[in-house]
Amino acid sequence: MTADAARTGQIDAPSRSDRFVRGLSEAIGGPLGRHAAGGPAGRFAAAAQVVLALTCVTLVLHWLQKFPCQDADWDDLEQYTRFCYTDVIPLYGAQGGLLHGGVPYLDYALEYPVVTGFFMTLIGVPVHALGTAVSINEYQWFYHLTALGLFACAIATAAMLLSLRRRRTWDVAMFALSPALLVTATVNWDLLAIVLAVGGLLAWARRLPVHAGVLLGLGTAAKLWPGLLFLPLIMLALRTGRHRPVWTSVATGVGTWLAVNVPVMLANFDNWKRFLELNTHRPVDWGTLWYVGRFLDGAWRSGVPGDRGPFQWLAAHVDPYLNWTSYALFLAACAGIAWLTLRAPRRPRVAQLAFLVVAAFLLTSKVWSQQFTLWLLPLLVLARPRWRAFLAWQAAEICYFLAFYGKMLIESGRDVMPEGVFVLAAAGRWVAVAVLCLLIVHDIRYPRLDPVRAVYPDDPDAGVLADPVAPGPTAPSARPAAPGWIAPHSGN
């Protein structure tokens, strides 16, 4: 897309601007014509309708994929052999929980933050009341109503992404058609935090820092990770010198989190702190960098006399301080991202930094559940909408999804595959996310290659941090040409 197209607000067509999509389009007649009917407003409305419809189709397919598990009658490990396990069902029947008339935090400890507990209560209490009045399968009702609520969150997320990218409407098809969304949408309640996080980014882009703080604060009270999105804003405040709106948003977010959590803390502090205790004492989770390291350590020591190997030092010195080691690595990554923010030739975009921060958290964390991939999905749509890299990442996620269920069957006593297959899939997912980070860093260093800057004269998500007079999208970079270690083309 040219600078003239960017100034006139023309809708981007991936079949023309993305080399990978352009190649695929040849199978159906080639790229969209430059004189295709309909103005920008009409094209946006038509594309938005298609994207929202595709989101609904993906969610319906997800519901069908999870259908074998929805009655909670899991015989012969059906929840693993059919790849349909979801946390929603067993947590409804937890001891002293909603199935037994309990209220989260008041009557029993819940392993999730307060807003997620509120969401569960809003659905679970009426379902239990109905179940005591008439004969129904409460598990089914709770799952279906929860799925409807989470589907509404996914559709709202897609709508807000469309609002953020009115000139790049088709980018949101990455979210709508995501294989990761297809297989993990209702594995847990993550879509609730995602809709609040994306809502916070939209409010920030609309120059509403207080509203952004409220939404990100609520997101942090649903899952802690939306609070990480304040870090990119702080980094950009350091670069631009516009501190007041950023710290206003941060203060509002902290106040919102306290307003939601303090009443529950006062009502039953021991039950409220269960989430923090679980995350502090939780062992290394499957699929993390630490799990892969332990496997390699065990594989080395099993084949070397004397039980010594290069990974033994890690097992002896890092494991006792794993929480602090993970936090230190994450903080080091954030320091690197902050340095990049200050040194980049142009101010990095909010979404680029947001993806890097959240990805750094996952890459260094000791917990990386299968549905956590959804955290990165909307951020990648906003940060680097290139289909080839996106599909490669999604392929890695699907490989991990399949290997994860194989691992579950192994732990249940069935010898379905070697442990190394799961470790290889976990390493592949880690590498895929790390490569996405490198590609985004490359776009930051060489902004002329950024696909979003080719359509918008400035960061469309910057809000009050935007330049008063933004330079053109093809302005020359302050840095020399891209080095040989990564080719400066736009097809990744």
Beta strands, then each sheet from edge to edge (+ up, - down):
end
